[in-house]
Amino acid sequence: MMTIQQIVKDMRGSMDKGIELTRREFSSIRSGKASPNMLDTVRVEMYGTAMALNQVASVSAPEPRVLIVTPFDKSQAKVIEKAIRDSDLGLDPAAQSGVIRVPLPSMNEQRRKELVKIVHKFAEEGKIAVRHARTHAREALKKLSAVSEDDVKHAEKDLQKIHDDYIRKIDDLIEAKEAEIMEV
């Protein structure tokens, strides 16, 4: 049988997933600093299969504006270089002695603004997930039997408070990511 505690716990779990998704999407957005997961969306055609870049190479960010991609199979460096170049990330990699250097172009004001818009779109998806979790929890509360109306009212207030906390967390993530993007 469902309890108020169980409903709240399930809601928090769903909201945590919404926050985690937002974080993951934010990490793929390029700010001024190089980050290995910037290349997570790159697919490499190898051995007859499209594979994620991190399955065929390791990626590191030794400097703020450079990524180093080290193929697990050095003979595939050119294929990996081409996959990075052909991705929609606007990068110009260069392979030398089995290692691929990916210098990051500096960002102009317009590009930064576009990225901020993308951040807001991803954040909105996170907020929708949080709201959806609250709605789902409210519906579950209404279906509870053997619980007083007062308990349900208190629980609804708690749900709203938790919801507001999670929305605030997403707003904090937006603020931090925007600052990171606008930092010259």
C-alpha positions as CSV (number, residue, x, y, z in Angstrom):
1,M,0.0,0.0,0.0
2,M,1.2,3.5,-0.9
3,T,2.0,5.9,1.9
4,I,2.6,9.7,1.9
5,Q,6.3,9.0,2.7
6,Q,6.5,6.6,-0.3
7,I,4.8,9.2,-2.6
8,V,7.2,11.9,-1.5
9,K,10.2,9.5,-1.9
10,D,9.1,8.6,-5.5
11,M,8.6,12.2,-6.3
12,R,12.1,13.2,-5.1
13,G,13.5,10.3,-7.2
14,S,11.8,11.6,-10.3
15,M,12.9,15.1,-9.6
16,D,16.5,14.0,-9.0
17,K,16.4,12.4,-12.5
18,G,15.2,15.7,-13.9
19,I,18.1,17.6,-12.3
20,E,20.6,14.9,-13.4
21,L,19.4,15.1,-17.0
22,T,19.7,18.9,-16.9
23,R,23.2,18.6,-15.5
24,R,24.2,16.1,-18.2
25,E,22.8,18.2,-21.0
26,F,24.5,21.3,-19.6
27,S,27.9,19.5,-19.5
28,S,27.6,18.9,-23.3
29,I,27.3,22.6,-23.9
30,R,30.5,24.2,-24.7
31,S,31.5,27.1,-22.5
32,G,34.9,28.9,-22.7
33,K,36.7,25.9,-21.1
34,A,37.5,22.6,-22.7
35,S,35.7,19.6,-21.1
36,P,36.1,16.0,-22.2
37,N,32.4,15.4,-22.3
38,M,32.0,18.1,-25.0
39,L,32.6,15.3,-27.5
40,D,30.1,12.9,-26.0
41,T,27.7,13.4,-29.0
42,V,30.4,12.5,-31.6
43,R,29.8,9.1,-33.3
44,V,32.7,7.3,-35.0
45,E,32.1,4.8,-37.8
46,M,34.5,1.9,-36.9
47,Y,34.6,-1.8,-37.7
48,G,31.2,-1.3,-39.5
49,T,29.4,0.2,-36.5
50,A,28.7,3.8,-35.4
51,M,30.2,4.0,-31.9
52,A,30.4,6.7,-29.3
53,L,33.8,8.5,-29.3
54,N,34.4,7.5,-25.7
55,Q,34.2,3.8,-26.7
56,V,37.1,4.2,-29.2
57,A,39.3,6.8,-27.6
58,S,40.0,8.6,-24.3
59,V,39.4,12.4,-24.2
60,S,41.3,14.7,-21.9
61,A,41.4,18.5,-21.4
62,P,45.0,19.3,-20.5
63,E,44.6,23.0,-21.3
64,P,41.5,25.3,-21.1
65,R,41.3,25.6,-24.9
66,V,42.5,22.2,-26.1
67,L,41.1,18.7,-26.0
68,I,43.4,15.7,-26.6
69,V,41.8,12.6,-28.1
70,T,43.9,9.4,-27.7
71,P,42.5,6.5,-29.9
72,F,42.6,3.1,-28.3
73,D,43.6,1.8,-31.7
74,K,46.2,4.2,-33.1
75,S,45.5,3.1,-36.7
76,Q,42.0,4.6,-36.4
77,A,43.2,8.2,-35.6
78,K,42.3,9.5,-39.1
79,V,38.7,8.0,-38.9
80,I,38.2,9.6,-35.4
81,E,39.6,12.9,-36.6
82,K,37.2,12.9,-39.5
83,A,34.2,12.1,-37.2
84,I,35.1,15.1,-34.9
85,R,35.5,17.4,-37.9
86,D,32.2,16.2,-39.5
87,S,30.2,16.6,-36.2
88,D,28.1,19.7,-35.8
89,L,30.5,21.1,-33.1
90,G,32.4,23.3,-35.5
91,L,35.8,21.9,-34.4
92,D,39.0,21.5,-36.5
93,P,41.0,18.6,-35.1
94,A,44.5,17.7,-36.1
95,A,46.0,14.2,-35.8
96,Q,49.7,13.8,-35.2
97,S,51.5,10.6,-34.2
98,G,48.4,8.8,-33.2
99,V,47.0,11.6,-31.0
100,I,44.4,14.1,-32.0
101,R,44.6,17.7,-30.8
102,V,41.3,19.6,-30.9
103,P,41.8,23.3,-30.4
104,L,38.7,25.1,-29.3
105,P,37.9,28.3,-31.3
106,S,37.3,31.3,-29.1
107,M,33.6,32.2,-28.9
108,N,32.1,35.4,-30.1
109,E,29.2,37.2,-28.4
110,Q,26.6,35.8,-30.8
111,R,27.7,32.2,-30.2
112,R,27.6,32.8,-26.4
113,K,24.0,34.1,-26.7
114,E,23.0,31.1,-28.8
115,L,24.4,28.8,-26.1
116,V,22.6,30.6,-23.3
117,K,19.3,30.0,-25.3
118,I,20.2,26.3,-25.5
119,V,20.9,26.3,-21.7
120,H,17.4,27.7,-21.1
121,K,15.8,25.2,-23.4
122,F,17.5,22.3,-21.5
123,A,16.6,23.9,-18.2
124,E,13.0,24.1,-19.2
125,E,12.9,20.4,-20.0
126,G,14.3,19.8,-16.5
127,K,11.6,22.0,-14.9
128,I,8.9,20.2,-16.9
129,A,10.2,16.9,-15.4
130,V,10.1,18.4,-11.9
131,R,6.5,19.7,-12.4
132,H,5.4,16.4,-13.9
133,A,6.8,14.6,-10.8
134,R,4.8,17.0,-8.5
135,T,1.6,16.4,-10.6
136,H,2.1,12.7,-10.5
137,A,2.6,12.8,-6.7
138,R,-0.5,14.9,-6.2
139,E,-2.6,12.4,-8.1
140,A,-1.2,9.6,-6.0
141,L,-2.1,11.6,-2.8
142,K,-5.7,12.0,-3.9
143,K,-6.0,8.2,-4.4
144,L,-4.8,7.4,-0.8
145,S,-7.4,5.9,1.4
146,A,-7.3,5.8,5.2
147,V,-5.5,9.1,5.3
148,S,-7.1,12.2,6.9
149,E,-7.8,15.3,4.7
150,D,-5.4,17.3,7.0
151,D,-2.6,14.9,6.3
152,V,-3.2,15.2,2.6
153,K,-3.2,19.0,2.8
154,H,0.1,18.9,4.8
155,A,1.6,16.5,2.3
156,E,0.5,18.8,-0.6
157,K,2.3,21.7,1.0
158,D,5.4,19.6,1.4
159,L,5.2,18.6,-2.2
160,Q,5.0,22.2,-3.3
161,K,8.0,23.1,-1.0
162,I,10.1,20.3,-2.5
163,H,9.0,21.3,-6.0
164,D,10.1,24.9,-5.3
165,D,13.5,23.7,-4.0
166,Y,14.1,21.6,-7.1
167,I,13.1,24.5,-9.4
168,R,15.5,26.7,-7.5
169,K,18.3,24.1,-8.0
170,I,17.7,24.2,-11.7
171,D,17.7,28.1,-11.7
172,D,21.1,27.9,-9.8
173,L,22.4,25.5,-12.5
174,I,21.3,28.0,-15.2
175,E,23.0,30.9,-13.4
176,A,26.3,29.0,-13.1
177,K,26.2,27.7,-16.7
178,E,25.4,31.2,-18.0
179,A,28.3,32.7,-16.1
180,E,30.6,30.0,-17.4
181,I,29.5,30.7,-21.0
182,M,29.7,34.5,-20.8
183,E,33.1,34.4,-19.1
184,V,35.6,35.7,-21.6
